[in-house]
Amino acid sequence: MPNDQFHKPGSNSKVPAPKHAQLRHYIAESIHNGTLGGGDFLPSEPTLAREFLISRGTVRQALNELQNEGLIERIPGKGTVVTRVPDQQQTTVTTTDSSLNLFAIVLPELGTGHYPALVQGFDESAGKVHHQTMVCATGNDLRCQGDIVLQLIDKRVAGVALAPPTASEAPAHHIRQLHSHGIPLVLLHRAIEGVSVPVVALPYQRIAELAATQLLECGHRRVAYIASHRSSASVMYENSFRETIERGGGRLISECTHYGTGTRDSLTGFPNAQRASEIESALRRLLRLPEHLRPTAVFDPWDADAESLYLCAMNEGLSIPEDLSIVSFGGAGRTGTLSGSMARVIIQERDVAELVVSLLTRMQRGAMPLASNDYHEVDVSFFQGSTMRCLKGV
């Protein structure tokens, strides 16, 4: 049964409002601020239930209250229409001085990939424009992201940088909620369909293409692809990787493609015991292939996953990179004995953070509309590391 509270217990000192009241308030405020005008039709009940992750009964309860207030009317066979636009003598949100100086960054997790250095760069860039920062992790959970959005609205933050969960599509109403309260937003990694908002995107296809090109240049023709879970991003990685390898005379056969269930620690992002077991099983399946099919290199676009693969290979008695090359994707700021030596496609996290803070600042100052379609792709390069070798004769 859907949970009828927006806020998780203990996440806020305030008593959480029932979901029907939150939905009623959201629609009423959209009417007040002009987002919805007289004669506009609301989304259908199933659509509202799906976007807000609530039951249809909860949706109907909210709509009944709005109809009793005279704001909407249900027309049989057509839908629900806005019938009255209230006067503008409504209570406005008063922004405090402290809220003007707080930028928030919301990420799926905080421990792996380019996230730690991105957070550090975000904090440094925000400091240059005299802003403090708030860091939030969703645990790759859509409901948690919704809770966080509501809490950021309650705190009246000055701007939000948000990376949607990788395991599901983020609903557009999370963005609309922030915009309806005048809060600037920049999306990280990918756009969300149906909303206009600045995006600082990862070039997924280019990342996989660069990894494949480097392997081809080192003579690798039999390769494998391992991903932590199936998502729009991981499928783009796979398709681009395969196409580039095949154009170069290599092959990525189905027996060398493995997707996991995405199990990881929800806050740090590191593979948990189940994911480590999946990686071990995938590696053993690769090693059991006949020699003419067995891959000489693996591309895993999640660097924490690739590091786990490295350790599994060592436990199997393999020498890296002599017996198997491993290539990943991550940030230039990754440190540590293993992570710092991994061959990988990299981004410059601090450059990304500086661009994001610049966009938020421009919107906060009114120099750029909140509903901007600005689209920026992150620059990528390749770090050779020590986990990829060139085959003899290359």
N, C-alpha and C positions, 0 to 999 in steps of 0.2 A: 504493500500500500504506500502511495506517495507520502512523504513526510510533509505535514502541513505547517512547518515553520521554516522561514527563510534562513534564520541565523542558527548556527550550531550552538548547543548549550555550552556556556562558558566562554564563548568567543567574544562576547560583548557584555558590558555591565548592564545594559538595558534589557528589559524583558522583551523577547522576540515577538514581533507582530505576526498574527496568523497570515498564511499565504494569501487568502482571499482578500484581506485588507491591504496587503502589499500590492497585489495586482490591481485592486480598485484604485489605490493611490497613484500607481504608475499611469493608468489610463486617464484618470482625472487630471493629473498634472500635464500629461501630453495634450489634453484638450485646453487646459489653461494657458500653456505656453505657445500654443499655435501649431504644435507638431501635427495634431489632428484638428481639422476644421469641420464646420457644419457641413453635413452631407457626406463626409468621409465614412467608408465602411471599415469596421474593425476586422482583424483576422478572424477566421472561424474558430469555434470552440476547440476542435481538435488541434488546430495550429497553436493557439494560446497554451493549451495544456502541454503540448510538446516543447514549445520554446521555454516555458517557465518551469518545466519538469514537475507539474502538479496534475491532479485528477481533473476530469471534466466537471465533476460535481463542484469542485472548488472554483473553477472558472465560472460556472453558472451562478454561484453564490455572489461572486464579485460583480457580475453583470447585472444581477437582480438589484443590488444596491445602487449601481450607477443608473439603472432605469428608474428606480424610485426617486432618485435625485433629479430626474429629468434631463440627464446628460446624454443618454442614448435611447434608442428605440429598436426593438426587435421586430423585423418585418418578415413574416412567414414566407419561406421560399426564396428570400433574397439575402438575409443576413442581419447584422447589427450595425446601425448607422448612428453617427453623432448628430444629435438633434438640436443641441443648444451649446453655444460657446459662452461661458460665464464672463462676467465683467472682469476687469483686470485688477480689481482691488483685492488681490490675494496676498498672502504672506510670502515674501521673497526670502531666499536663503541669504543670510548675512555671513559674509566671508570674513573670518578673523585674520589678524595679521599673521598668526602662526600658520594658518592654512595656506596663505599666499606663498609660504616658503617651504612647502613640502611636496616633493615629487615621489611617486610610488612606482616601483617596478614589480610586476607580477610574473612569475616564471613557473614552469611545471615542477622544477626541482632546483636545488642550489649547489649540488656537490660535484657534478661531472661536466664534461664537455667544456664549452666556452662560457658557461654560466658564472662560475666564480669570478673570473676576470671581467666579465661584462658587468657584474654587480659592482665590483671595485671601480671600474671605469665610469659607471653611472654615478656613483657617489662622488668621485673626483670632479666630473664635469658639472654636476649639480652644485657642488661647492663653489665653483668658479662664478656662478650666477647667484650665489648667496642663498641656495636652497639646501634644506636637509632632505634626507631620503628615508623611505620606508620600503623594506624588502619583504615580499610575500611569496610563499610557495603554495601552489595548489595541490601538489601531490599528483598531478596529472588527472585531477578529478573535477568534472564539470560542475557538480554541485558546490564543491568547495570554492571554485572560481566565482560562482554566483554570490556566495556568502561574502567573499572578499570584496567584490564590487560594491555590495550594499554597505559594508563597513567603511570603504574608502569614501563613499558618498556621505556617510554620516560624519566622517572626519573632515569633510570639505577640503580634500587635497587639491593642490594646484594643477596637477597633471598626472597621468598614468601611462606607463609603458607596459604593454601586456603581450606576452607570448601565449597563444591559445594552447590548450592541451593537445598533445600529439596523438592521443588515442581516440579522439572524437572531434566532431565539428562543433566549434563554439557558436552558441546562439547569438543572433544579431541583437537581441534585446539587451544583452549585457552592455553593448556599446551605446545603444540608445539611452539606457539608464544614465550613463555617465554624461552623455551629451545633453540630456534634458536638464541636468543640473549645472550645465556650463563648464564641465570639466574636460580639458583637452586630453586626447588619447592618441598614442602612437602604437600601432600593432607591430610586433616583432615576428620575424620569420615568414609569415604568410598572411594574405588578406582573408577577410571573412565575407562571404557572398551576401550582398544585399545592403551593405553599409558603405558610406564614403568616409574614409578616415586615412590619414597618412600611414604608409606602410614602409618599414625597413625590412626587406625580405631576404631570406637566404636563397641563393640560386641553386636549388636542389639538383637540377639537371646538369648545371655547369660543374658542381662539386663532384658528381659521379663521373662526368666526362673527363675531368682533370685526373682523377684517381686512375681511371682506365688508361688514359694516355700515358701516364708515367709507367704503368705496368707494361704496356705494350712496348714502350721505348727500352725497357729493360729485358725484353725478350719473352715475357710471359704471355702464353696463348691459352693455357688451360687455367681458368680462374673460378673462384667461388664467391658467392655473395651471402652474407649472414646478416640478418636484421633482428633487433630485439622484439619487434612486433610489427604487424601489418598496419600501415596507415597510408594516407595520401602521400606523405613525404617519402616513406620507405619504398613505396611502389614507384614513385618518380625516380628515386635513386636507382632502383633495380633496372628499370626500363632504359634509362640513359646509360647506365654502366654496360648493359648487354649490347645496346646498339653500337656504342663506341668500340667495345671489344670485337664485335663481329665485323665492323668496318675495317678493323686492323688485322683481320685474318684469324682472330681467336674465336673462342666459344665459351658460353656460359650455359651449361646444360641444366635441365631441371633437377637432376640429382645433386647438383652443386649449389642449389638455392634453398636457403633455410630461413623460415620466420619463426620467432619464438612467441610466447604469450605475453611478453612485455612485463614480466614480473620483476620488480625492483623495489628498493626502499623508497617509499613515497616522498620523503623529504630530501634525502641526499642524492637519490637517483642511481646509486650503485647497484649492480646486479645482486639479487639475494640468492639464497641457496638453490632455489628452484631454477632461476635463470642460469646459474653456473652449471647446473646439471644439464640444462637444455644445450648449452654451448658445448659441453663435453660430449654429449650424444651426437650433436651435429658434426663435430670434429671426427669422431670415430667412424661415422658413416662415410665421411670423405676419405678417410684413410683406408677403408675397406674396398674402395673402388679399384678396378683394374688400373695398372700403371698408366695405360694410354688415356685414361679418363681422369686420373687423379690430379687435382689442381696443384699448381706450384705457388699460387698466391690467393689470398682472401681479402676482399674488401668488406669491412664492417663499418658503417657510417656513424656509429655511436662509440666514442673512444673508450668509455668505461667497459663496454662490451668487448671491444677489441683487446683491451688489456687482460680481461678475463680469458679470452681466447688464447692469448700469449701464454698465460700461466698453465692453461689446460694442455697446450702443445708441449710445454716443457715437462709436464707430468707424464705425458705419453712418450717421452724420450726423444722428442724432436729438437733439433737445433734451429733457432730463429736467428737469421733468415736463411741459413744454408739449406734446411729441409723445407721450409715454408715461409713465404713472405707475407707480411700483414700490413695492410694500409687502412687508415681510418679517416675520420673527419673530426676536427676539434678546433680549439682556439690556440692562438700563438702564445697565450699566457699560461698554458698548462705547464706545471712544474712537477718535479719528482723524478726518481731514477727511471721508472718505466714510462710514465706518461710523457716525460720530456724527450724520450728517445724514439717514440712511436712515429713511423713514417705516416704523414697525414696531410690532407688538404686543410688549410688553416684560414681563419679570418682574424683580423686585428680587432679585438674586442673593444679596446679603448676608442678606436676610430668610430665604431658602431655606436658606442655610448655617447660620444660627443655629438654625433648627428642626431640621435634621439632627443637628447636634452635641448639641442638647438631648436628642433621642431616644436617641442613642448613649450619652450620659452616664447617662441614667435606666436604661438596660438594664445598663450596666456596674456601676452601684451596686445593682442588684437591685430597683429600684423599678418595673420594667416587664419582663414576660417577653420572652425572645428571639423566641418564636413569637407575637408580637402581631399583630393584624389592624388596627392603627391605619392609617388612610388619610387623607392630607392632600392637597388639591389646591392648587397654587400660584396665588396671585392674579395676574391679568394686567391691564394697562392699555394705552393706545395713546399712542405718541409720534408727533406730527404730522410732524416732520422737514421736509425740503424736496424730497422725491421724489414727492409726491402733490399734485395740484392739483384744485380743484373746477372742473367744466366750466361753461361760460357758461349763465346762466339758473338756476343752483342757488344 
